[in-house]
Amino acid sequence: MEGKNVKMISLMVIVMLGMFVGKSSAFSKDCFVGCLVTCAVTHPNKHILECPFTCLKKCISKKGPSNKIESLGDDHYCKLGCATANCISKSTPQNPRGDQVEHCVNSYCAKKCTN
């Protein structure tokens, strides 16, 4: 029982920190890892790649969460496609590899997607 309480408190701390950290134009491993933890706890039956892709999509957006397709630029879609193909293949909720994903998105995909 105590283990569940510790997990829930940890999850709440991560979510709260994510809400107070300012938005950056670069992909953030903190956003990605926090999202993966939340996704794994709230959706334990999702396919192994669903949480990493969902979190990648959420954390790449420079403008924050948006449902409007026209508000996102070509750079967003290029990075999302690049990162999906090259950066999250080994990331799981149990082992997010946040440093590797962040480096891949911010270095490799940023260069590849620059006009």
ABEGO torsion letter per residue (X at the ends): XAAAAAAAAAAAAAAAAAAABBBBABBBAAAAAAAAAAAAAABAABBAAAAAAAAAAAAABAAEBBABAAABBAAAAAAAAAAAAAAAAABBAABAGAAAAAAAAAAAAAAAABX
